[in-house]
Amino acid sequence: MTSDVLIMGGGATGQLAAAYMGKRFPHLKVAVVEGPRKNRPIVGESLVEVSVDFMFELGLGAYLVENHYPKYGLTYYFKPNIDDPADRTYVVDEIPTAPLILSFQINRFTFDREVRDRNLENGVQLIDGSVMGVDINSRNGLHVVTVQGSGGERRMLSAHWLVDATGRNRVLAKQLQLQETVKEQKNVFWFRLMNFNPEILSRIQALKKQNRAYVPYFATHHFFGKGNWIWCIPMRSPENQPLISIGITYRKDVYPHGEVRTMEQFFECVAREHPVIVELVRSGTIVDTNYYGSYMWECRQRYSSDRWYIIGDAGDTVDPLYSVGLALSSLQIRQIAAIIQRELNGSDTKEFTKDLDTVLAAFQRSVTRDTTRLYECMGDAYECHLRVHLAVVKLFHLGLPLVMNDYLWDPLGVKLVNWFSSLDTLEADSKKIQELIREVAANPKNRTVENFIKVQSWASMNFPYYEHHREEDIAASLSKMAFDLARLRFSLLGKLGWRGLFSFNQQRALLKDVFRGLFLVPFYGTKLRESRLVRMLISSRGLRIAGKDSGSTAG
């Protein structure tokens, strides 16, 4: 059997890829190889704005509204006295108003089934079997996949474009030896709960502003502790009954309380830091439990001009802290569709494919590696809240505007992003300000609750960022991010006293932030991809600008 697009893996990422390819290219034959449909562990119930934008493009908007809970942002709980279980004082940061861009808490079991059923209705061919082997470009330029059915029978499948969405099986990464070792490993244990009392979550002394905009329960809740964080995600059962997903993610080398892979271990370990969560769990009934051990890995290459692509966990895993797993998968699906579109237009895709692989690695690894380093200070409420603040600033000022305006799968847009935001630049900037935060946090006087970023003020991590970003707003958004970073760095240097006067590396970094902000001012109100000055700057760096057909990759 021959397909135009063959997707290996029938989980959420694979089925969403098939749905998008089928909708974007109705004239192409799309097929999915899915293994045995067993109740495999599923994590990723919290969507973010980027994911929902993708779901709406697939026509899933009404389904999400009617069948899943709305999500009111990410709420963070920082406990200043983490060593005292009896102390229930938390600095709580939550969005001050309902977000203008929709997001949802989803039941992944029902959601995944819905996407699969729609694919069947829309003509996507679903092939029951397990992938036994892959031959790249082995038959007249086609990829050949050997699949074994449940009865042991084997068949050969051919395809022009091959997408690996096999998750933890990592078919192509293993076969092509693209795996890269990640030293800092994490474990995750999670479960779903029913017949519980949701009011227990509010039985804390929350230091925050009063919220009259929405019910705070319907957010993704994050409780930080030593080398770990715990999520609480409300969701609905297929019978419209309340459920909640609760899980703990911990970095093995810095978590002090031992292994967590059973409910007994969960109760014992979590009670040492967050008794309120233990109380919540004991009020309900456990539906199921799941565990992943040492689940972090990276992939040396995700896209190839030989027309094979690795997406989702089949390539690089992400930490679930900021709920970006499905968001990154949706980004990759759009990128692959852009490559296919250019090839269908008769254009060369080699350089474009490499650019997309570069920008994806930068975004994915900068977020994941920054989060991995965060585990080292999660038990320190002051240091942790500042570093989370910085990560959210970048996600909403840099990531959201670029994705919402198709920059990460546009030939010129992706060159601009790679120019300004290389992985080395993002990581170096992040580590520099983290060093400053660590130095400030070392002084007990700076760690008092009144010295936290004022929760839900104009400087709060969530307040200014829930707005619709037009393309002409991008320069102002990035400029504001640079100026905000400069102001924060200046404030932190002031807390160092006289030592701040001699922190020349940090002063240079501050001036760099200011320069970046000023550099973008002339571009306010400008669509960067249409700017002659931007094109001149790109050309001056010896980068070739794609032809007019590049516009066909957007949307």
C-alpha positions as CSV (number, residue, x, y, z in Angstrom):
1,M,0.0,0.0,0.0
2,T,1.3,3.5,-0.9
3,S,0.4,6.7,0.9
4,D,1.4,10.3,0.4
5,V,1.9,10.9,4.1
6,L,2.4,8.0,6.4
7,I,2.3,8.6,10.2
8,M,3.8,6.1,12.6
9,G,2.0,6.2,15.9
10,G,-1.7,6.5,16.7
11,G,-1.5,8.5,19.9
12,A,-2.7,12.1,20.2
13,T,0.3,13.6,18.4
14,G,0.0,11.1,15.5
15,Q,-3.8,11.5,15.2
16,L,-3.6,15.3,15.3
17,A,-0.9,15.3,12.6
18,A,-3.2,13.1,10.4
19,A,-6.1,15.4,11.1
20,Y,-4.1,18.5,10.1
21,M,-2.6,16.9,7.0
22,G,-5.9,15.6,5.8
23,K,-7.5,19.1,6.3
24,R,-4.6,21.0,4.8
25,F,-4.0,18.6,1.8
26,P,-7.4,17.0,1.0
27,H,-5.9,15.7,-2.3
28,L,-3.2,13.7,-0.5
29,K,-3.6,10.2,0.9
30,V,-2.9,10.2,4.7
31,A,-2.5,7.0,6.7
32,V,-1.7,6.3,10.4
33,V,-0.1,3.1,11.7
34,E,-1.4,2.6,15.2
35,G,-0.4,-0.1,17.6
36,P,-2.7,-2.1,19.9
37,R,-5.3,0.3,21.4
38,K,-4.6,-0.4,25.0
39,N,-5.0,1.9,28.0
40,R,-1.5,3.4,27.8
41,P,-0.5,6.1,30.3
42,I,-1.5,9.5,29.1
43,V,-0.3,12.8,30.5
44,G,-1.0,16.3,29.1
45,E,-4.4,17.3,30.2
46,S,-3.7,21.0,30.3
47,L,-3.8,22.9,27.0
48,V,-2.2,26.3,26.4
49,E,-3.3,29.1,24.1
50,V,-1.1,27.9,21.2
51,S,-2.5,24.4,21.4
52,V,-6.1,25.7,21.4
53,D,-5.4,27.9,18.4
54,F,-4.4,24.8,16.5
55,M,-7.4,22.8,17.7
56,F,-9.7,25.6,16.5
57,E,-8.1,25.4,13.1
58,L,-8.9,21.7,13.0
59,G,-12.6,22.5,13.8
60,L,-12.5,21.2,17.4
61,G,-13.5,24.5,19.0
62,A,-17.2,23.6,19.6
63,Y,-16.3,20.2,20.8
64,L,-13.8,21.6,23.4
65,V,-16.4,24.2,24.7
66,E,-19.1,21.6,25.0
67,N,-17.1,18.7,26.5
68,H,-14.2,20.1,28.5
69,Y,-13.6,22.6,31.3
70,P,-12.3,26.1,30.4
71,K,-8.9,26.8,31.8
72,Y,-8.0,30.1,33.6
73,G,-4.3,30.1,33.2
74,L,-1.5,28.6,35.3
75,T,-1.6,29.2,39.1
76,Y,1.6,28.9,41.0
77,Y,1.9,28.2,44.8
78,F,5.2,29.2,46.4
79,K,5.6,28.1,50.0
80,P,8.1,30.3,51.9
81,N,8.4,27.9,54.8
82,I,8.7,24.6,52.9
83,D,10.3,22.7,55.8
84,D,7.2,23.2,58.0
85,P,4.3,20.9,57.0
86,A,2.0,22.6,59.4
87,D,2.5,26.0,57.8
88,R,0.0,26.5,55.0
89,T,1.1,29.9,53.9
90,Y,1.6,30.3,50.2
91,V,2.4,33.2,47.9
92,V,-0.1,32.5,45.1
93,D,0.2,33.9,41.6
94,E,-2.8,33.6,39.3
95,I,-4.1,35.6,36.4
96,P,-6.1,38.6,37.5
97,T,-8.8,38.3,34.9
98,A,-10.2,35.7,32.5
99,P,-7.7,35.3,29.6
100,L,-8.7,36.7,26.3
101,I,-7.4,33.7,24.4
102,L,-9.3,30.5,25.2
103,S,-7.7,27.4,26.7
104,F,-9.0,24.2,28.2
105,Q,-8.4,21.4,30.7
106,I,-9.1,18.2,28.7
107,N,-9.8,14.6,29.5
108,R,-7.1,13.1,27.3
109,F,-8.8,9.7,27.0
110,T,-12.1,11.2,25.6
111,F,-10.2,13.9,23.6
112,D,-7.9,11.4,21.9
113,R,-10.8,9.1,21.0
114,E,-12.7,12.1,19.5
115,V,-9.7,13.0,17.2
116,R,-9.3,9.4,16.1
117,D,-13.0,9.0,15.3
118,R,-13.0,12.2,13.3
119,N,-10.1,11.0,11.3
120,L,-12.0,7.9,10.4
121,E,-14.9,9.9,9.2
122,N,-12.7,12.2,7.2
123,G,-11.0,9.5,5.2
124,V,-7.7,9.0,7.1
125,Q,-6.7,5.4,6.8
126,L,-5.9,3.8,10.2
127,I,-3.7,0.7,9.9
128,D,-3.7,-1.7,12.9
129,G,-0.2,-3.0,13.5
130,S,3.2,-2.4,15.0
131,V,6.2,-0.9,13.1
132,M,8.9,-3.6,12.7
133,G,11.3,-1.7,10.5
134,V,11.8,1.4,8.3
135,D,13.8,1.7,5.0
136,I,14.5,5.3,4.1
137,N,14.2,6.1,0.4
138,S,14.5,2.5,-0.5
139,R,11.9,2.1,-3.3
140,N,12.1,4.7,-6.1
141,G,12.5,7.5,-3.6
142,L,9.7,6.2,-1.3
143,H,10.1,5.2,2.3
144,V,9.1,1.6,3.1
145,V,7.7,0.7,6.5
146,T,7.2,-3.0,7.6
147,V,4.2,-3.4,9.8
148,Q,3.1,-6.5,11.7
149,G,-0.6,-7.0,12.5
150,S,-2.1,-8.5,15.6
151,G,-2.2,-12.0,14.0
152,G,1.5,-11.9,13.1
153,E,1.0,-11.1,9.4
154,R,3.4,-8.6,7.9
155,R,2.8,-6.0,5.2
156,M,4.9,-3.4,3.4
157,L,3.8,0.3,3.4
158,S,5.3,2.9,1.1
159,A,5.1,6.7,1.5
160,H,6.5,9.9,0.1
161,W,6.6,11.7,3.4
162,L,7.2,9.8,6.7
163,V,6.3,11.1,10.1
164,D,7.5,9.4,13.3
165,A,5.0,10.0,16.2
166,T,5.8,6.7,18.0
167,G,6.4,8.5,21.4
168,R,8.6,6.6,23.8
169,N,9.3,3.9,21.2
170,R,11.3,6.4,19.2
171,V,11.5,4.3,16.1
172,L,13.5,6.6,13.8
173,A,15.7,8.1,16.5
174,K,16.9,4.7,17.6
175,Q,17.3,3.3,14.0
176,L,19.2,6.4,12.8
177,Q,21.2,6.7,16.1
178,L,20.0,10.2,16.8
179,Q,19.5,9.8,20.5
180,E,21.3,12.1,22.9
181,T,21.8,11.4,26.6
182,V,20.3,13.8,29.1
183,K,22.1,13.7,32.4
184,E,19.5,15.2,34.7
185,Q,16.7,12.7,34.8
186,K,13.2,13.1,36.1
187,N,10.5,10.7,37.3
188,V,6.7,11.4,37.2
189,F,3.9,9.7,39.1
190,W,0.3,10.7,38.5
191,F,-3.3,9.6,39.0
192,R,-6.9,10.7,38.5
193,L,-9.3,11.2,41.4
194,M,-13.1,11.2,41.6
195,N,-15.7,11.9,44.3
196,F,-13.3,14.4,45.9
197,N,-13.9,17.7,47.7
198,P,-12.4,20.5,45.5
199,E,-12.8,23.1,48.3
200,I,-9.9,21.5,50.1
201,L,-7.5,23.2,47.6
202,S,-8.5,26.6,49.1
203,R,-7.7,25.6,52.7
204,I,-4.5,27.5,52.7
205,Q,-3.4,31.0,53.7
206,A,-3.1,32.4,50.2
207,L,-1.2,35.6,49.9
208,K,-2.8,37.1,46.7
209,K,-5.2,39.7,45.6
210,Q,-8.9,38.9,45.8
211,N,-10.2,37.4,42.6
212,R,-13.7,38.2,41.3
213,A,-13.2,37.4,37.6
214,Y,-13.5,33.6,37.6
215,V,-13.5,30.5,39.9
216,P,-9.8,30.0,40.8
217,Y,-10.3,26.2,41.0
218,F,-10.5,26.0,37.2
219,A,-6.8,26.6,36.6
220,T,-3.8,24.4,36.3
221,H,-2.4,24.4,39.9
222,H,1.4,24.1,40.5
223,F,2.7,23.5,44.0
224,F,6.5,23.8,44.3
225,G,8.7,21.9,46.7
226,K,12.3,20.7,47.1
227,G,13.4,19.3,43.7
228,N,9.8,18.7,42.7
229,W,6.5,20.2,41.7
230,I,2.9,18.9,41.9
231,W,0.1,19.5,39.4
232,C,-3.6,19.5,40.0
233,I,-5.7,19.7,36.8
234,P,-9.6,19.7,37.0
235,M,-11.3,17.8,34.2
236,R,-14.6,16.2,33.3
237,S,-15.4,12.5,32.9
238,P,-17.2,11.2,29.8
239,E,-20.3,11.1,32.0
240,N,-19.8,14.8,32.9
241,Q,-18.6,14.0,36.4
242,P,-15.8,16.0,38.0
243,L,-12.3,14.5,37.9
244,I,-8.9,15.9,38.8
245,S,-5.5,14.8,37.6
246,I,-2.8,15.0,40.2
247,G,0.9,14.2,39.6
248,I,4.4,14.8,41.0
249,T,7.4,15.4,38.8
250,Y,10.8,15.3,40.5
251,R,14.4,15.4,39.4
252,K,16.1,12.3,40.7
253,D,19.4,13.8,41.7
254,V,18.0,16.7,43.8
255,Y,14.7,15.3,45.3
256,P,15.4,14.5,49.0
257,H,12.3,12.4,49.9
258,G,12.9,9.1,48.0
259,E,11.1,7.4,45.1
260,V,7.4,8.1,44.4
261,R,5.7,5.4,42.3
262,T,2.9,4.2,44.5
263,M,0.1,6.0,46.4
264,E,1.7,5.1,49.7
265,Q,4.9,6.8,48.7
266,F,3.0,9.7,47.3
267,F,1.2,10.3,50.6
268,E,4.5,9.9,52.6
269,C,6.6,12.2,50.5
270,V,4.0,14.9,49.7
271,A,2.8,15.2,53.3
272,R,6.3,16.5,54.2
273,E,5.7,19.7,52.2
274,H,2.0,20.0,51.1
275,P,-0.4,18.3,53.5
276,V,-3.3,20.1,51.8
277,I,-2.8,18.0,48.7
278,V,-2.7,14.8,50.8
279,E,-6.0,15.9,52.4
280,L,-7.5,16.5,48.9
281,V,-6.5,13.1,47.7
282,R,-7.8,11.3,50.8
283,S,-11.2,12.9,50.3
284,G,-11.7,11.1,46.9
285,T,-11.4,7.8,45.1
286,I,-8.4,6.9,43.0
287,V,-9.4,6.0,39.4
288,D,-6.0,4.9,38.1
289,T,-2.2,5.5,38.6
290,N,0.7,5.9,36.2
291,Y,4.4,6.2,36.4
292,Y,7.2,7.2,34.0
293,G,10.8,6.8,35.1
294,S,13.8,8.6,33.6
295,Y,11.7,10.0,30.9
296,M,14.0,12.8,29.6
297,W,15.8,12.5,26.3
298,E,16.8,14.6,23.3
299,C,17.2,13.9,19.6
300,R,20.0,15.2,17.4
301,Q,17.8,15.9,14.4
302,R,14.1,16.0,13.9
303,Y,13.6,17.0,10.3
304,S,15.4,15.8,7.1
305,S,15.3,17.0,3.5
306,D,15.0,13.2,2.8
307,R,11.3,13.8,3.8
308,W,11.3,12.1,7.2
309,Y,10.2,13.9,10.4
310,I,10.2,13.1,14.1
311,I,7.6,14.8,16.3
312,G,6.5,14.9,19.9
313,D,8.1,12.5,22.4
314,A,9.6,10.4,19.5
315,G,12.2,13.2,19.3
316,D,12.7,15.4,22.4
317,T,10.7,15.1,25.6
318,V,9.6,18.3,27.5
319,D,9.0,18.9,31.1
320,P,5.2,19.3,31.7
321,L,5.6,22.3,34.0
322,Y,4.4,24.9,31.5
323,S,2.0,22.5,29.6
324,V,3.9,23.0,26.3
325,G,3.9,19.3,25.2
326,L,1.0,19.4,22.8
327,A,1.8,23.0,21.9
328,L,5.2,22.0,20.6
329,S,3.6,19.0,18.8
330,S,1.1,21.3,17.1
331,L,4.0,23.6,16.1
332,Q,5.9,20.7,14.5
333,I,2.8,19.6,12.6
334,R,2.4,23.0,11.1
335,Q,6.1,23.1,10.2
336,I,6.0,19.8,8.4
337,A,2.9,20.9,6.5
338,A,4.8,24.0,5.4
339,I,7.7,21.8,4.1
340,I,5.2,19.7,2.2
341,Q,3.5,22.7,0.8
342,R,6.8,24.1,-0.5
343,E,7.7,20.8,-2.1
344,L,4.2,20.6,-3.8
345,N,4.9,24.2,-5.1
346,G,8.0,22.9,-6.8
347,S,10.5,24.7,-4.4
348,D,13.6,23.3,-2.9
349,T,13.1,22.4,0.8
350,K,16.6,21.6,2.0
351,E,17.5,25.0,3.5
352,F,14.0,25.6,4.8
353,T,13.9,22.1,6.5
354,K,17.2,22.9,8.3
355,D,16.0,26.3,9.4
356,L,12.9,24.7,10.9
357,D,14.9,22.1,12.7
358,T,17.1,24.8,14.2
359,V,14.3,27.0,15.5
360,L,12.4,24.0,16.9
361,A,15.5,22.9,18.9
362,A,16.1,26.4,20.2
363,F,12.5,26.8,21.5
364,Q,12.1,23.3,22.8
365,R,15.5,22.9,24.5
366,S,15.6,26.4,25.9
367,V,12.3,25.9,27.8
368,T,13.1,22.3,28.8
369,R,16.7,22.9,30.0
370,D,15.7,26.1,31.8
371,T,13.0,24.1,33.6
372,T,15.4,21.3,34.5
373,R,17.7,23.9,36.2
374,L,14.7,25.2,38.1
375,Y,14.4,22.0,40.1
376,E,17.6,23.0,41.9
377,C,15.7,25.9,43.6
378,M,12.1,24.8,43.6
379,G,12.1,24.6,47.3
380,D,13.3,28.2,47.6
381,A,10.1,30.2,47.1
382,Y,11.8,33.5,46.4
383,E,14.3,32.3,43.8
384,C,11.7,30.0,42.2
385,H,9.1,32.6,41.8
386,L,11.5,35.0,40.0
387,R,12.7,32.3,37.7
388,V,9.2,31.2,36.9
389,H,8.3,34.8,36.2
390,L,11.1,35.1,33.7
391,A,10.1,31.9,31.9
392,V,6.5,33.1,31.6
393,V,7.7,36.5,30.3
394,K,9.6,34.8,27.5
395,L,6.7,32.4,26.7
396,F,4.2,35.2,26.3
397,H,6.4,38.0,24.9
398,L,8.5,35.9,22.6
399,G,6.8,32.5,22.0
400,L,3.1,33.4,21.8
401,P,3.3,36.3,19.3
402,L,5.6,34.4,16.9
403,V,3.5,31.3,16.9
404,M,0.2,33.2,16.6
405,N,1.6,35.0,13.5
406,D,3.0,31.9,11.8
407,Y,6.6,33.0,12.1
408,L,7.9,29.6,13.1
409,W,6.9,27.9,9.8
410,D,7.4,30.8,7.4
411,P,10.7,30.9,5.5
412,L,11.6,34.5,6.3
413,G,10.0,34.5,9.7
414,V,12.1,31.5,10.8
415,K,15.3,33.1,9.6
416,L,14.5,36.2,11.7
417,V,13.8,34.0,14.8
418,N,17.0,32.0,14.3
419,W,19.0,35.3,13.9
420,F,17.6,36.9,17.1
421,S,16.9,33.8,19.3
422,S,19.5,31.1,18.8
423,L,19.7,28.3,21.4
424,D,23.1,29.6,22.6
425,T,21.8,33.1,23.0
426,L,18.7,32.0,24.9
427,E,20.6,29.8,27.3
428,A,23.4,32.3,28.0
429,D,20.9,35.1,28.7
430,S,18.9,32.8,31.0
431,K,21.9,31.5,33.0
432,K,23.2,35.1,33.4
433,I,20.1,36.4,35.1
434,Q,19.7,33.2,37.1
435,E,23.1,33.8,38.6
436,L,22.0,37.3,39.7
437,I,18.7,35.9,41.2
438,R,20.7,33.3,43.1
439,E,23.0,35.9,44.5
440,V,20.1,38.1,45.7
441,A,18.3,35.2,47.2
442,A,21.3,34.3,49.3
443,N,20.5,37.4,51.5
444,P,17.8,36.5,54.1
445,K,16.6,40.1,54.1
446,N,15.7,39.8,50.4
447,R,13.6,36.7,51.0
448,T,10.8,38.2,53.1
449,V,7.3,37.9,51.6
450,E,7.0,41.6,51.0
451,N,10.0,41.5,48.6
452,F,8.3,39.0,46.3
453,I,7.1,40.4,42.9
454,K,3.8,42.0,43.9
455,V,1.3,39.3,43.0
456,Q,-1.2,40.3,40.3
457,S,0.1,43.8,39.9
458,W,1.2,45.3,36.6
459,A,4.5,43.5,37.2
460,S,2.9,40.2,37.8
461,M,4.0,37.3,35.6
462,N,0.6,36.9,33.9
463,F,-1.1,40.4,33.9
464,P,0.0,42.1,30.6
465,Y,0.5,39.0,28.4
466,Y,-3.0,37.8,27.8
467,E,-3.7,39.9,24.7
468,H,-4.1,39.2,21.1
469,H,-0.8,39.7,19.3
470,R,-1.1,41.1,15.8
471,E,2.0,40.9,13.6
472,E,2.6,44.6,13.9
473,D,2.7,44.2,17.7
474,I,5.6,41.8,17.6
475,A,8.4,44.4,17.7
476,A,6.7,46.2,20.6
477,S,6.2,42.9,22.5
478,L,9.8,41.9,22.1
479,S,11.0,45.4,23.0
480,K,8.8,45.5,26.1
481,M,10.3,42.1,27.1
482,A,13.8,43.5,26.9
483,F,13.0,46.6,28.9
484,D,11.2,44.5,31.5
485,L,14.2,42.3,31.9
486,A,16.4,45.4,32.2
487,R,14.2,46.8,34.9
488,L,14.2,43.5,36.8
489,R,18.0,43.2,36.6
490,F,18.4,46.8,37.8
491,S,16.1,46.2,40.8
492,L,18.0,43.0,41.6
493,L,21.4,44.8,41.4
494,G,20.0,47.4,43.8
495,K,19.3,44.6,46.3
496,L,22.9,43.6,46.2
497,G,23.9,47.1,47.6
498,W,27.5,48.1,47.1
499,R,28.3,44.7,45.5
500,G,25.9,45.6,42.7
501,L,28.2,48.4,41.7
502,F,31.0,45.9,40.9
503,S,28.9,43.3,39.1
504,F,30.2,44.3,35.8
505,N,29.0,41.2,33.9
506,Q,25.4,41.9,35.1
507,Q,25.7,45.6,34.2
508,R,26.8,44.7,30.7
509,A,23.8,42.3,30.5
510,L,21.5,45.1,31.6
511,L,22.9,47.4,28.9
512,K,22.4,44.6,26.4
513,D,18.8,44.3,27.4
514,V,18.3,48.1,27.0
515,F,20.0,48.0,23.6
516,R,17.8,45.2,22.4
517,G,14.7,47.1,23.5
518,L,15.9,50.3,21.7
519,F,16.9,48.5,18.6
520,L,13.3,47.3,18.1
521,V,11.7,50.7,18.7
522,P,11.9,51.8,15.0
523,F,10.0,48.7,14.0
524,Y,7.0,49.5,16.2
525,G,3.8,49.0,14.2
526,T,5.7,47.3,11.4
527,K,5.1,43.8,10.0
528,L,8.7,42.6,10.2
529,R,8.5,40.2,7.3
530,E,7.4,43.1,5.0
531,S,10.0,45.6,6.2
532,R,12.7,46.5,3.7
533,L,15.1,47.3,6.5
534,V,14.6,43.8,7.9
535,R,15.2,42.2,4.5
536,M,18.4,44.3,4.1
537,L,19.6,43.2,7.5
538,I,18.9,39.5,6.6
539,S,20.7,39.9,3.3
540,S,23.7,41.6,4.9
541,R,24.3,38.5,7.0
542,G,24.5,36.4,3.8
543,L,21.2,34.7,4.4
544,R,19.1,34.0,1.3
545,I,15.5,35.1,1.4
546,A,12.9,32.7,0.1
547,G,11.0,33.5,-3.1
548,K,7.4,34.6,-3.3
549,D,6.1,31.1,-3.0
550,S,7.0,31.3,0.7
551,G,3.8,33.0,1.4
552,S,1.9,29.8,0.6
553,T,3.3,28.1,3.7
554,A,1.5,30.4,6.1
555,G,-2.0,29.7,7.4
